[in-house]
Amino acid sequence: MLLGARALGQTTPIATFDGAKATTWPWATVNDPVMGGESSSTFKVDQGLGIWDGEVRIVPFLKAPGFCNLQSPGLYKTAAFPDLTGMDGLVVRGRQTNASGLSHFNVQIMTKGAKHWMKQGVYTGDFSMPVDPQNTIQNYVVPWTAFKCTWRGEHITWCPDLKTQLNQVTNIGIGTSFPGKAGPFHMEIAAVFATKMETSLNSGDDTIDLATFDGKAKHSWKTESDPVMGGQSDSKFTVESGYGEYSGTCRIVPKLKAPGFTIALTEAPLVGSFPDVSATSGIVLGLRNAGGNVSDFKFAFCDARINFYKCQFASFKADFSIAKSDAFSEVFLPWSKFSDKWSPYTGEHTSEDPPKAKNLKAITQLQIWTEGVAGTFQLQVKYVRAKKGTQASDTLILV
């Protein structure tokens, strides 16, 4: 679960790279050593930033991507990190500057109590850090509810609740998403800290409703699936009490040997009408990942400049991730994360071209995609809103 689009409240510093005694720790890279893994990464400190650079490669024996991790104080070492009790989650403050590189990562916590025999459980929470066109350092948050306990990448159930372990943290880390993709990355980290959350974007004059399921901004939704090359994906959209549920299975297209897609979308652009959001800073999604094994999705929209027949493949699109949870949370997507230049095979951006005011004044359709991943999903949507005002430097960017 991603706790999104809220202002930073009280914080507890954990790690910095400015030489401060209380928050300066040794860091070490830990790459995939098993089954002949060939991934590699390096780490250095430069002008107050931790520079983590590397490449995830295919493990020849497994024929699947490996991983790279950055860990403090190091492999098989422990330290007495600050008590994080009372905080709501971790924040990684930084940026990812390889435009063609990986954008999905995770943050890791080890504790004294998360052990079973000789096994050390690792609490792992996923987050995305795509390249920002302005190259700004931003805050990426992962709430405690987004963490799951793993051992060697596999989900395990014997770890205690993370919230009972926050006063006995022994290790922290950042890793490439696993299972994930092969590719290079270059992350610059300014700090890692824990935070409490303050005002939500859930109400008030700070937002404009685009689509809700409480009768305030009603739209009709349907789904479409991959019709080409013998695609076998399927999906449906149902309206429940207070939310819409987008569920189905995204399957491998046999002829392409790659995942197909499904899409949930509002009424046709010829009849769809939405408020002018040109004075806003981005989209807020109220979501719950209620089931399945897919956690990566895409949100998109069309505007009046797009021909009705081209809307599906010429929309402005942005990635987001959300882990399974029993609770709804918010995901914030700033307009800078959208582009209408993307691959028709994977949905990944081929270049960055964010929407302009004229596009945001004339939105005609909203879309949620399951694309570039194979698996089952059950995504529940409470609302789609646009956030007003200028994005502050401490806005939490959760994509």
N, C-alpha and C positions, 0 to 999 in steps of 0.2 A: 504494500500500500504506500502511496505517496501522499504525504501531507503537504498540500501545495498552496502556493499563493497567499502566504501569510507573512506578516512582518516579524522580524526577529525581536524576541524579548530578551530575558536574562540569558547570558551565555556563560559557559565554562570552557576556557581555553584548554586544549589537549596538546596540540603540536603546532609549532611555528618553525620558521627557518631563518629567524632574525637574530639568533644567538641568545635570546632570553633564556636564563638558566632554568626556569620552571617548566618551559615548554620545548626545549631543544633536546631531541632524542636522536640516537643513532638509527639509521635506516639501512635496510639491505634488500636487494632484489632476490626473489625466489621464483625461478622459472620452471617449466615442466620437465622434470628429470626422468619421468617414467616412460617406458616403452619407446625409448629413443627420441624423446621430445627435442625439438630444435628451436623453440621460441627463445628469445633473448631480450634483455633490457638492461639499461644502465641508469644510475642515479647520481646526481650531484646537486650541490647547493650553489646558487648564483644570485647575488644581489637580493637576498631575502626570499627567494623562491626555491622550492624543491623541484628540480627538473628530472622528470621520469620519462625516458625515451626508449622505445623498443619496437619489437615486431612479434606478433603471434603467428606462428607457422603451423602448417599441417604436420601432425605426428605421423610419420610414414606407416608405422605398424598399425595404427588405429584408423588411418585415413580420415582424420577429423582434426579440427583446430585444437591446439594446446592452450596454454595460458601463461600470463606473466603476472606476478604479484610483487608488491612493494610492502615490506613489513617492518614494523618497529616494535621492539629494539633489534629484531633479527630472528632468524630461524633457530628454534629451540632455546631462545633467550626470553626472559620476562622482565618487566619493570612495574613499578607501582604508579599507575596512571591515576589522575584525579577521580574523586568520587563523582559520578554522574547522576546520582539519585535526584529525582525531581525534575530532570530534564525531559524533553519530549522526543529528541532525536539527535542525530549527528549532522553536521554541515561540513562539506568539503568546499573550501573557497579556492577557486582556481580557474583554469581555462585549458582547452584542448586546441592545439594550433595546427595539427596536420589535417588539411582540408580533405584529403582523400583517405584519411585513416579511420580507426575505430572510434565509436562514440558511446558504446555501452560498457559500463564499468560496474564494480561493486565496492562497497566499503565493508571491512571485516573487524570483528571484535572477538578476542578470546578472553576467558575469565577463569578464575580458580575453580569455580563450581561446575563448569561445563566439561567434566571429564567422566569417562566410563572405561574402567579398567585402564588400558594403556592408550586409549584414544582421547584426543583433545578435540572437542567440538568447536566449530567456528561459526559465530553468528554472522550471517552474510546478508546485506541489503543492496539491492540493485539500484543504479541510477544511470542517467544518460548525460553526457557532456559533449554535445555537438559543437562544432566550430562556430564561434560568434563572428559575424561579419565585421564588427567593430573591434574585435580582439580584446574585449574587456574581461576583467576578472570578475566572476560572479559567484553567488552562493548556491550550492546544490545540496538540498536537504534530503535525508533519509530518516523517517520517523522510526521509533522502535518497533511499531507494528508492521513495518515492511521487512524486518529481519526474519530469516529462517535459519535454523541451526543445521550445519552441514559437517560432514567428515569426508575428506577427499572428494569434495564436489557433490556427494550424495546427500539428499535430505534425510535427517535422522530425527527421532522423536524422544531420545533420552535426555536431552538438555533441559535444564530448568528454564522457567520463564525468564527472558532477558532482563525484565524490569527488576527481578530479584538479584541480579548479578552486577548491577551498575556500580556498586561500591568495591568491586574486586576485579577490575579490568587489568589484564596482564600484557596484552598485545593489541595493537591496532594495525590495520593494513588497508591498502587499496589494490584492487585487482582488475584485470580485464574480465569481461563477462564470460562465465563458463556455465553451460556450454555456450560458445559464442562463435565469432567469425575470425578468420585469419586476416591479418593486415597490420600496418604500422600504426603507431600512435606517438604523440608528444604532449604530455600533460605537464603543466606548470602549476604547482600547488603553493598557495600562500599560507594556508592554515587549515587545521582540522579542529573543530570545536563542537561542543554539545550546546543545545539551545532549548529554551522554552518558547512556545509560540504565543503570539498575541492576536490582534484583530484579524478575523477571517474576512475573505471577500464574499462571504455567503449572502450578504444582505446590504441594504442601504442604497445610497445614490452613487456608489462607486462602480456599480455594474449595470449592464444592459442585458436583459433576457433575450436570448435568441431562440432557444427551444427549452421548454420545461414540460413536466408531466403532472403539474398541479393545476392546469387550466389557464395559467397566466400567459403562456406563449406556446400555444398548441400547434403542432404540425403533424402531418401523417408521415410515417416512416415505413419503408419496405427494405428488402435486401435483394442483392443480385450476386451471382457467383460466376466463376471463370467459365465462359462458354467456349473458349477457343481450344484447339488442339486436344480435345477430349478431356477437358478439365472435369474433376470429380468433386470439387468442394461444394459444400452446402451450408446454408444459414437461414435463420429466421429472426424476425423482430416482433416481440409481443409487448403489449403495454400492461403493466401490473399496477398496483396501487402506489402511485407516487413516483414511478420510474419506468423506463423502457428497458427491455432485456434483449440484447443482441447476442445470439448464441449460434454455435455450429461447429463445423470441422473444416479446416483448410488442409487440403490434401495435395500430394505430389501429382503433378500432371505427367502421366506416363511418357508421352511423346517428348516432353521437354526435360524430364527428370529433374524438375525443380518445383517448389511450392507454387500453387495457383493463388487465388485471392477470393475473398468475399468482401462485400461492402454493404453497410447500412446507410441509407440516404433518405433525405426528406423529399417532399413532392417535387415534381419536375421543375426545372428552372423557369419554364414559361409561366408557371403559376405561383412559384415560390416567392415570398416577399419577407424581407428582414429589415430591422432598423439600421440606420446609418451608424456605423461604429468607427468612423474615421478619426474620432477624437479619443480613441481608446488605445491601450498598450498591448493588448493580447487577449487570448481566449482562456476562460476558466471552465474546466470540465468537472462536474460532480459525478464521481464514478465509484463503482465497486467491482473488483475482479472476484466473481463469486464461484468460479470453478474452471476446470480445464487446465491445460499445461502451457497455454500461450499467455505471455505477459507483455509482449511488444505489439503495439498497434500504431495506427496513423490517423490523424484528424485532418480533414480537408474541407475546403469550401470553393464554390464557383461564384463568379460575379457576372454581371450583365454583359461584359465584353465577350464572354465565351459563347460560341454557338451552341445551341441546345444539344446537338449530337456529339459535340466534343467535350462537354462538361466533365464527363467521367475521367478523361485522360488529359485535361488541361487545367485541373484545379490547383489551388495553392495547398500544399501538403506539408505536414510536420509530424515527426515521430514523437511518441511518448511510450513510457513503460509504466506498468502498475502491477504490483505483486498481489497474490490472492489475500483476501482479508474478509473478516466478518463485518467490517464497517465501511461506510462511504468515506471518501476523501476527495481532495481537490488537486487537480493537475493544472498548472499554469503554463501556457504556451505563448510567449511573446511573438509579436508579428515578425521579428527578425529571424525566427526559427522556421518560417514558412518559405516555400519556393514553388513556383509553377514549372520549374525545370527538373524533371525526375525521370528515372528509368521506368518504362512500361513493364519491365520484367520483375523488378524488385521494389519499385517505389522509392528507392534511394535517390537523393538529390544528385543531379549531374552538374549543377552550378547553383549558386545562391542568388535568388531574385525575389526578395520579399515583396509583399503587396504594397501598393501605394494608396494614397487617400481615395483616389477614384475607384479603386477596387473595393475598398472597405465601405464605400457609400452605397454599393449596389450588389450586396450578397444575394444570391438567388437559390443556393442549395447548400446544405451541410452534409458531410460524409464522415463515416468512421470505417476505416479499412483494417482488415486482417490480411497482410500481404508480406511475402518474403519469408514466411515462417509456416511450418507444418504442425498441426496439432488441433486440439479441441479448445473451445473458449466459451465463456459465459460472462459477458461484460454487461453490467447494469449501469444505466445512465440516468442521473437525476436531473441534470440541467446542463445547458451550454450557454455560457454568458461571456460577454466582453467586458474587460476591466477598463474603467476610465482612468484618466490621469497619466502623468509621466511616471515611468518605471523608475523607482528609486534604486540607489546603488545597493541597498541591502534587501531588495526584493528577492524572494527565493525563486530561482529558475529551476523548475522541475519538468524535464522533458524526457 
